[in-house]
Amino acid sequence: MALPATYLAIYDTQKIIGEQLLADYTRKGFLRGRALRLVSISVRPGRPNAAASGFMSGIIREPLAGQRATCPVDPGTEVALASPAKAIAGLTCAATASDEAWGGRSAVNLPALTISVAGMATALARVAGPEVSALIDWIPDPQVARMVASWPARVRADRAGQLGLTPDPDFDSIIGMHLAESRFRGLLHRRSDRDGGVPAVLSGDALVVEPHSSLGEVTEVQRAPRRNRHGRAPGLVRAPPERVGMRVPVVEAAHH
């Protein structure tokens, strides 16, 4: 396998080393491993982080929350993105596909949507209004811009396509999914026991909404084995029927 002689960041080298070790250990029978190459994921929930790619979520997530966000690259910069849902679909496929379907030990590229940063801001204005996209501050950071410009904006993902994986159709739909998930996460934290609802238990790092025939007329909830950061175990939550049984990431918001 021919590799470029140099990389712009140690992170790139670490990823290549990890992929090759995984492939070699799989070849030797030490483990059964598969590597999936993820593109930048947007829109990520949660708080801003210091990653160079963090702005790809921040310029959408923060303005939608009424906060200003900084874009450190030129508006014309093209990037390759995937929604959290598409990333989950790819990881699930890697874990469940047959060896024959997976087709070898080399890494599989996750399909990506190619869009300019200006296109992302335009999509935000279409979905949420120009007053929201106006909360983006375009302040160049040459170091970040140089790094992002070195990343491929178009990804060939033939093997992923054969596995049934597809890119997001457009960025408007990605923003729409983020808004829907944000509303649902907020609903989990806003509803209290007095509102009725369905039982939810804390499992690992997620709330699991449990199936219940009455969906709103339950009288008790299985208490979580540990309390959350606000000192309370989850109470009853209300959820639409299609979300019953789904795992929902816990966000750092006060329980009301």
MORADA-V475937 format. One record per backbone hydrogen bond with DSSP energy under -0.5 kcal/mol. CO is the residue of the C=O (numbers start at 0). NH is the residue of the N-H. If there is no record, write none. Layout:
co:CO nh:NH
co:CO nh:NH
This chain:
co:8 nh:11
co:8 nh:12
co:9 nh:13
co:10 nh:14
co:11 nh:15
co:12 nh:16
co:13 nh:17
co:14 nh:18
co:15 nh:19
co:16 nh:20
co:17 nh:21
co:18 nh:22
co:19 nh:23
co:20 nh:24
co:21 nh:25
co:22 nh:26
co:23 nh:27
co:24 nh:29
co:24 nh:30
co:25 nh:28
co:30 nh:32
co:34 nh:107
co:35 nh:37
co:36 nh:109
co:39 nh:41
co:39 nh:81
co:50 nh:53
co:52 nh:55
co:53 nh:56
co:53 nh:57
co:54 nh:58
co:56 nh:59
co:56 nh:60
co:57 nh:61
co:57 nh:62
co:59 nh:63
co:60 nh:64
co:61 nh:64
co:61 nh:66
co:62 nh:65
co:68 nh:136
co:69 nh:71
co:70 nh:138
co:71 nh:140
co:73 nh:76
co:74 nh:117
co:76 nh:116
co:78 nh:80
co:78 nh:114
co:79 nh:39
co:80 nh:112
co:81 nh:41
co:82 nh:86
co:83 nh:87
co:84 nh:88
co:85 nh:89
co:86 nh:90
co:87 nh:91
co:88 nh:92
co:89 nh:93
co:90 nh:94
co:91 nh:95
co:92 nh:96
co:97 nh:101
co:98 nh:102
co:98 nh:103
co:107 nh:36
co:111 nh:113
co:112 nh:80
co:112 nh:114
co:114 nh:78
co:115 nh:119
co:116 nh:120
co:117 nh:121
co:118 nh:122
co:119 nh:123
co:120 nh:124
co:121 nh:125
co:122 nh:126
co:123 nh:127
co:123 nh:128
co:124 nh:128
co:128 nh:131
co:128 nh:132
co:129 nh:133
co:131 nh:134
co:132 nh:135
co:134 nh:68
co:134 nh:136
co:135 nh:137
co:136 nh:70
co:136 nh:138
co:137 nh:139
co:140 nh:144
co:141 nh:145
co:142 nh:146
co:143 nh:147
co:144 nh:148
co:145 nh:149
co:146 nh:149
co:147 nh:150
co:154 nh:156
co:156 nh:160
co:157 nh:161
co:158 nh:162
co:159 nh:164
co:160 nh:163
co:169 nh:173
co:170 nh:174
co:171 nh:175
co:172 nh:176
co:173 nh:177
co:174 nh:178
co:175 nh:179
co:176 nh:180
co:177 nh:181
co:178 nh:182
co:179 nh:183
co:180 nh:184
co:181 nh:185
co:182 nh:186
co:183 nh:187
co:184 nh:188
co:185 nh:189
co:186 nh:190
co:188 nh:255
co:191 nh:194
co:192 nh:195
co:196 nh:215
co:196 nh:217
co:197 nh:236
co:198 nh:209
co:200 nh:202
co:200 nh:207
co:201 nh:203
co:202 nh:204
co:202 nh:205
co:204 nh:249
co:205 nh:202
co:206 nh:208
co:206 nh:247
co:207 nh:200
co:207 nh:209
co:208 nh:244
co:227 nh:230
co:231 nh:227
co:236 nh:197
co:239 nh:242
co:240 nh:243
co:242 nh:245
co:245 nh:208
co:247 nh:206
co:250 nh:252
co:253 nh:255
